Amino acid sequence: MARENDEWVRSFQRIIYAYYNEHKRPFRWRETHDPYAILVSEVMLQQTQTSRVRDKYDAFLTAFPTFESLAQAPTADVLELWQGLGYNKRALSLKRTAKVIMERHGSKLPSDESELRALPGIGTYTAAALRVFAFNVPAPVIDTNVRAVYIHFFSDGSTNVRDTDLLPLIRDTFDTDHPREWVYALMDYGVYLKRNMKNPARNSTAYKKQSRFEGSNRQVRGMIVRFLLDGKHSAREVAKGIDIDETMVKKALETLVKDGILTCRDDTYAIVS
């Protein structure tokens, strides 16, 4: 994948911004510069469609408006508001992150990449996104939409494109004067590409088709958490309550305990306190 000259870079940026200026997606989390609110949105958006996050974002911030309020909230209350977003482990990680920030960072989200990545549930992508959106730092952000843009414009048609192939291009074409707006613009153009042609990101080695949800262990885990929000129950009671085979329920219960979402005592399961 060739690196382009300055004139082409300016032309590329004009194309991306021209679309963005006409078709930018309006999201509440794009209107704020509050690092806490941006952290909440980024964790919610992990592997979750923006339409589902849009329905939950404001309610979550109303209930837990600060790091302190989230850190001190009962886990069951946090999980109850999280219902509908999936991947309940993220809610637990977000609550733990709030506690770490209270205890080690003076109630302020750090801007340093290594400190961000040390927080529970924060990986390479989320750390970069937080640096861009919360602190306006020109950090290279690579998600499925950004991959689609760079593969569409710069690939010679090759498959198995690695993120390491894209990184030099992302850095060379980055609008360092407007990091937030530039990454938002890239993401929105990527959405446009995927709606109007075969997804270019399919040629990325990072591309993964999401596994079927219906009947999956992921679905059963979600059903169990919702059921246990009302109180403690045995494995048999859970299986009966959600009408799922007890063997499958026990397997899911084990993973939920391992992830720290549930506790188990004398075959009685409950949401962690």
N, C-alpha and C positions, 0 to 999 in steps of 0.2 A: 504494500500500500504506500504510494508515493506521498511525500510531504510536499505541500504546494507553496508557491511563491506569495509574496505579500499582496499582490494585486488580486490573486484568486481568493486569498483569505478575506479581503474586504468584500469581494463579490459574494462569497459564501455567507458572510455575516449579514449582508443586505437582504439576501433571500430569506434567511431565517427570521430576521426582524420584520420584514415586510409582511410575512404571514402572521407573525405574532401580534403585530400592531392592529391587525384586522380581526383576528380570531382567538385572542388570548382567552384561556379558560378562567372564569372568575371563581376563585376559592377563598373562603374566609382565612385560611392559614397563609395565603399570600398577601393579605392585607396587614399583617402584624409583623413587628420586629421583636416581639417578646420571645427570648430564647426558650422559655418554658413552654409556651404555646406552640412554638415551632417543633420542639422536641416531641410533644404529644402528637402532633400531626404526622411527623416522620415515622414514629413507631406504629401509629395506626395504619399508615400507608404501606407498611411492609407486607408484600404479597396480598394486598387487599385493594379492590377497586375504589376509585375516588368517589363514586356515587354512594358507596356504603359508608365511607368515612365522613362524607358531607352530612349524613343523617345523625352522626354520633358526636362529632367534634364539639359543637357548641354546648351540648348537654354535659359532656364530660368536663369541659372547662368551667361551666357554671357550678358543677358539684365539687370540683377540685381545681380551684383557680391558681394555686401556687404549689411550689415544690413541698412546702410544709404541710399543706392540707392533704396532698396525695400521700406523702410519707406516713402521716398519722391516721389515714383512713383505714377502716376495717377492710381486709382483703375481699370479703364477700360483697361489700358495697362497690368496690372497684370492678370486680368481675361482673356484677349485675349490670352496670352501665356499659360494660364491654360487649355484652351479648349482641350478636349480629355481625360482629367484626371477625370472629373466628380467631384461631391461634391464641387461646387464652393465656398461654405462657408469656406472650408479649406484655399483657397487662401486669403480670406479676413482675416481669423484668423492669417495666416502667416504674412501678411502685418502689422497687429496690433501688433503682437509679435515683429516684427522688430522695431516698434516705441517704444514699452515699453523697449526693450533692449537698444535702443539709449538713452532714457530719464532716465532710472533707474539703468542701469547696465554698464554704460560706454562703450557701443557698444560691450560688450563681453557677450556671452552666459553663464549664471550661471551654475555651476556644482552641486549646492545643490538641492536635490530632491524637497523640499517644494517650492523653488523659481522657479524651472522649472514648477511644476504643477500649479503655479499661473499665468503662461503665457497663453494667449488666445489659445484655441484648443489643449492644451497639457494635456493629461490624464496620468494615471498610467503607461500604456505600453510605450508611447512615452517618458516620463520622464526617465524611466529605460533604454530604448534604447539609448537615448542621453548620459546618464552617461557612458554607456559601450562604445559606438562607438566614441563619441567625447572626452571622458576623460579617457577611459580605466579603469573605475571603475568596480569592480565585483558586479554589481547589478543584481538581478534575473529578467530576461526578459522572459515574457510568451506571445507568440503569437500562432497562430494555428499550425505552424510548430514545435515549441518547445513542445506544448502539445502532438502532434502526437508522437514525440520521446519518451517522458517519459511514456505515456500511453502504447506504444508498448513494451517498455523494462521492465516496473515496475508494470503494472496493472495485476491483477489476472483475468481479463476478466469482471470486474464489469463495469456497466454503470453509468452515472451520476457522473463522476469523477469531483470533484471541484478543482479549482486552489489552494485552501488552502491545498488540499491533495498533490498537486505536489510541492508546495513551499519548504518543507523540503528536498525533493529529489533533487531539482534544486540547493539548497544551498550546500548540502552535496557533490554533484558531480561536482561543479563548478571548473573550472581550473582558480584559482585566479591569477596565474602567467601570463595568457594570455587571459584576459576577451574578447577582441574584437574577436580574432580568434576563441575562444571557442563558442561564441554565433553564429558567422557566420557558424561554422561547424555544430552546432545543427540545425540551420535553413535549411541548405542544406541537411542534413540527413532527416529532416522532409519532404522536398519536394520529396526526393527519395522514402520515404515510401508511400506517397500519390499517387505517380505515379505507384507503383508496387503492391499495395494491397488496400483493403478497408481502407479508411482514419481512422486511430485510433482515431483521434481527434473527431470523431462523438460520442464517448463515454464521451465527456466532457460536463458538464452543460453549458459551454460557447459557445458550437457549435450552429451556426445559419446558415441555408441555406439562401443565398442571395435571396431576393425577385426578381420577374421578373422585368426587366428593361423596356421592350417594352410596351408602353402605360401607364407607371406609372407616378405619379406626379413628380418623380425624373427626368424622361426623359423630361417632359414638362418644368420643371424649367431650365434645361440645354438649351433647344431650345429658351426659352425666353431670357436668358442671352446673347446667341449668337446673337439674333436678335437685342437686345438693344445696343450692342456694336457699332452699326452704328449711334445711336442717340436716342432722346426721342420719345415716341409714347404713344398713348392712349391704353386702354385695347382692344378696338375693333380693332385698327390697328395691335396690336400684334397678336390677334387671327387670323386675316385675313392673316397676314404675315407668320405665321407658320402653317396655315391651321389646327387649333385645335379649338374645341368647346369653345365659349367665356366663358361659365360658368366654365369650367375646367381651362381656362387661368386665370380668375379672382382669383380663389382659389390659384393657384400657385403664382400669383403676390402678394397676401396677405402674403404668407409665405416668399417670397423673401424680401419684405419690412420689415417684422418682424425680419428676420435674418440680416438686415442691409446691404444687397447687393444692393437693389434698394431704390430709393426715389420716393415718389408720391406727386404730387401737381396738383390740378384741373384735376384729372383723367389722368394725364400725368406721365408716368413712365420713370425713367432714372437710369443708373448705378451711385452709389454714387461717389462723387468726391474724 
